[in-house]
Amino acid sequence: MTTKLFAVTGRPALHSKSPLLFAGAYPGSPHAYFRLAARSPGEALRLFEELDLSGMNVTAPFKTDIARLIDQRSPEVQLLGAANTVTRDPLGRLRAHNTDPLGVDGALAAAGVDPRDKTCIVLGAGGAGTAAAHALQRAGARVTVLNRNVDKARALAARLSCAHAPLDSPSLIAAADVIVNTLPPGVEIVREEWLSARQVILDALYRGSALREQAARRRAAYIDGMQWLLHQGAPAYRLFAGVEPNLDGMEQALRDQPPLPRHIAFVGFMGAGKSTAARALAGKLGLALADSDKIIEQQNGKSIPRQIQEDGEASFREQEEKTLRALLLANSPTIISCGGGAVNNPETRALLRARALVIWLHASTEQCLRRINIASRPLLARSDDPRQAAAEIYRTRKHLYASVADLLVDTSGRTSEQVNQIIHEEINTCIRG
């Protein structure tokens, strides 16, 4: 069975232990789904190609740039100028899609709302607002886009053949049958007295929106951003997996977000920077640090290369599994640096998925080889062509790293300080929320 790799990039609002599409790579799953911590759309697409991903979800702020960087675009992407899904066709070409309008359609339909001939207000003219206006317009609604930048709203209205107005338009909001809020968190312009029991509010925000409480007090129907996310994720799943999704299962995964795991573990190829990153993160978070290779060396009184040479690789792998099992089953939160081949063991992979937030540090094999002493790496030193051996080892391990990873950080061309900053920001903003 070939494992297909999928990622999400941009700025997601849900932590990666409850991904919408595949809920992680369960044992035996043909899919692996993880967060790709790219710092630009260009980096995201480079890693898409380098890792041979089959698909990628894209969130703000990358949607517009991703659409520009991919030649093959769906009609929705061509019209809206933004993409939230990238796939690879049988010829290896990348194709951009936008399932956000289908998310609006599905969220309203699931709530029993037909927007046809209804007066609909869209708050915001960004990517989500554009998708919402398009979905409502094609459903036969009377649509007006409200935006602080009126010129932007005017341009969008001209493109979609709908109306526009300034964001501060209380009479329009009060008269609307359906209100779609796509404004960013903290931007709250709707006053409670403008709402009424006859209205329906679809919110793009997953949490932290004042509209939820306002709607409840005014008895207006409220549809939260989880529904929009769910119903745009379903068609993305079809594009990725080629089968119909289990919508109930996807919704359950969204509603029942498990708590974040106790430990943080680093996996990746030799020379990717795991030990350095783990040590820096442990210091930053004030947590205990454990390096499985160093623990084994201390226990045996000899280096890993010497142990493999004298006792064989199988003996080392057995001790590695026992060491990581003890670390992952411990209750005290620990930052763990795993050996490059630790993911070869299925029991270790299962424990990593269950007990740790797993950060996959990636670098090209060329970069990794420049960072290490090849003579001290038995798996490479015994090869006539260490570079080819490294490439082959990484090829066989890549899907294993992906199957346990919550987050991928590319260390190629970055200093340890830059890598540490990315990891810390990701944990604070995209994982812990």
Secondary structure in CASP SS format (residue, H / E / C, confidence):
PFRMAT SS
TARGET T0000
AUTHOR 0000-0000-0000
METHOD secondary structure of the structure
MODEL  1
M C 1.00
T C 1.00
T C 1.00
K E 1.00
L E 1.00
F E 1.00
A E 1.00
V E 1.00
T E 1.00
G C 1.00
R C 1.00
P C 1.00
A C 1.00
L C 1.00
H C 1.00
S C 1.00
K C 1.00
S C 1.00
P C 1.00
L C 1.00
L C 1.00
F C 1.00
A C 1.00
G C 1.00
A C 1.00
Y C 1.00
P C 1.00
G C 1.00
S C 1.00
P C 1.00
H E 1.00
A E 1.00
Y E 1.00
F E 1.00
R E 1.00
L E 1.00
A C 1.00
A C 1.00
R C 1.00
S C 1.00
P H 1.00
G H 1.00
E H 1.00
A H 1.00
L H 1.00
R H 1.00
L H 1.00
F H 1.00
E H 1.00
E H 1.00
L C 1.00
D C 1.00
L C 1.00
S C 1.00
G E 1.00
M E 1.00
N E 1.00
V E 1.00
T C 1.00
A C 1.00
P C 1.00
F C 1.00
K H 1.00
T H 1.00
D H 1.00
I H 1.00
A H 1.00
R H 1.00
L H 1.00
I C 1.00
D C 1.00
Q E 1.00
R E 1.00
S C 1.00
P H 1.00
E H 1.00
V H 1.00
Q H 1.00
L H 1.00
L H 1.00
G C 1.00
A C 1.00
A C 1.00
N C 1.00
T E 1.00
V E 1.00
T E 1.00
R E 1.00
D C 1.00
P C 1.00
L C 1.00
G C 1.00
R C 1.00
L E 1.00
R E 1.00
A E 1.00
H E 1.00
N C 1.00
T C 1.00
D H 1.00
P H 1.00
L H 1.00
G H 1.00
V H 1.00
D H 1.00
G H 1.00
A H 1.00
L H 1.00
A H 1.00
A H 1.00
A C 1.00
G C 1.00
V C 1.00
D C 1.00
P C 1.00
R C 1.00
D C 1.00
K C 1.00
T E 1.00
C E 1.00
I E 1.00
V E 1.00
L E 1.00
G C 1.00
A C 1.00
G C 1.00
G H 1.00
A H 1.00
G H 1.00
T H 1.00
A H 1.00
A H 1.00
A H 1.00
H H 1.00
A H 1.00
L H 1.00
Q H 1.00
R H 1.00
A C 1.00
G C 1.00
A C 1.00
R E 1.00
V E 1.00
T E 1.00
V E 1.00
L E 1.00
N E 1.00
R C 1.00
N C 1.00
V H 1.00
D H 1.00
K H 1.00
A H 1.00
R H 1.00
A H 1.00
L H 1.00
A H 1.00
A H 1.00
R H 1.00
L H 1.00
S C 1.00
C C 1.00
A E 1.00
H E 1.00
A E 1.00
P E 1.00
L C 1.00
D C 1.00
S C 1.00
P H 1.00
S H 1.00
L H 1.00
I H 1.00
A H 1.00
A H 1.00
A C 1.00
D C 1.00
V E 1.00
I E 1.00
V E 1.00
N E 1.00
T C 1.00
L C 1.00
P C 1.00
P C 1.00
G C 1.00
V C 1.00
E C 1.00
I C 1.00
V C 1.00
R C 1.00
E H 1.00
E H 1.00
W H 1.00
L C 1.00
S C 1.00
A C 1.00
R C 1.00
Q C 1.00
V E 1.00
I E 1.00
L E 1.00
D E 1.00
A C 1.00
L C 1.00
Y C 1.00
R C 1.00
G C 1.00
S C 1.00
A H 1.00
L H 1.00
R H 1.00
E H 1.00
Q H 1.00
A H 1.00
A H 1.00
R H 1.00
R H 1.00
R C 1.00
A C 1.00
A E 1.00
Y E 1.00
I E 1.00
D C 1.00
G H 1.00
M H 1.00
Q H 1.00
W H 1.00
L H 1.00
L H 1.00
H H 1.00
Q H 1.00
G H 1.00
A H 1.00
P H 1.00
A H 1.00
Y H 1.00
R H 1.00
L H 1.00
F H 1.00
A H 1.00
G C 1.00
V C 1.00
E C 1.00
P C 1.00
N C 1.00
L H 1.00
D H 1.00
G H 1.00
M H 1.00
E H 1.00
Q H 1.00
A H 1.00
L H 1.00
R H 1.00
D C 1.00
Q C 1.00
P C 1.00
P C 1.00
L C 1.00
P C 1.00
R C 1.00
H E 1.00
I E 1.00
A E 1.00
F E 1.00
V E 1.00
G E 1.00
F C 1.00
M C 1.00
G C 1.00
A C 1.00
G C 1.00
K H 1.00
S H 1.00
T H 1.00
A H 1.00
A H 1.00
R H 1.00
A H 1.00
L H 1.00
A H 1.00
G H 1.00
K H 1.00
L H 1.00
G C 1.00
L C 1.00
A E 1.00
L E 1.00
A E 1.00
D E 1.00
S H 1.00
D H 1.00
K H 1.00
I H 1.00
I H 1.00
E H 1.00
Q H 1.00
Q H 1.00
N H 1.00
G C 1.00
K C 1.00
S C 1.00
I H 1.00
P H 1.00
R H 1.00
Q H 1.00
I H 1.00
Q H 1.00
E H 1.00
D H 1.00
G C 1.00
E H 1.00
A H 1.00
S H 1.00
F H 1.00
R H 1.00
E H 1.00
Q H 1.00
E H 1.00
E H 1.00
K H 1.00
T H 1.00
L H 1.00
R H 1.00
A H 1.00
L H 1.00
L H 1.00
L H 1.00
A C 1.00
N C 1.00
S C 1.00
P C 1.00
T E 1.00
I E 1.00
I E 1.00
S E 1.00
C C 1.00
G C 1.00
G C 1.00
G C 1.00
A H 1.00
V H 1.00
N H 1.00
N C 1.00
P H 1.00
E H 1.00
T H 1.00
R H 1.00
A H 1.00
L H 1.00
L H 1.00
R H 1.00
A H 1.00
R H 1.00
A E 1.00
L E 1.00
V E 1.00
I E 1.00
W E 1.00
L E 1.00
H E 1.00
A C 1.00
S C 1.00
T H 1.00
E H 1.00
Q H 1.00
C H 1.00
L H 1.00
R H 1.00
R H 1.00
I C 1.00
N C 1.00
I H 1.00
A H 1.00
S H 1.00
R C 1.00
P H 1.00
L H 1.00
L H 1.00
A H 1.00
R C 1.00
S C 1.00
D C 1.00
D C 1.00
P H 1.00
R H 1.00
Q H 1.00
A H 1.00
A H 1.00
A H 1.00
E H 1.00
I H 1.00
Y H 1.00
R H 1.00
T H 1.00
R H 1.00
K H 1.00
H H 1.00
L H 1.00
Y H 1.00
A H 1.00
S H 1.00
V H 1.00
A C 1.00
D C 1.00
L E 1.00
L E 1.00
V E 1.00
D E 1.00
T C 1.00
S C 1.00
G C 1.00
R C 1.00
T C 1.00
S H 1.00
E H 1.00
Q H 1.00
V H 1.00
N H 1.00
Q H 1.00
I H 1.00
I H 1.00
H H 1.00
E H 1.00
E H 1.00
I H 1.00
N H 1.00
T H 1.00
C H 1.00
I H 1.00
R C 1.00
G C 1.00
END
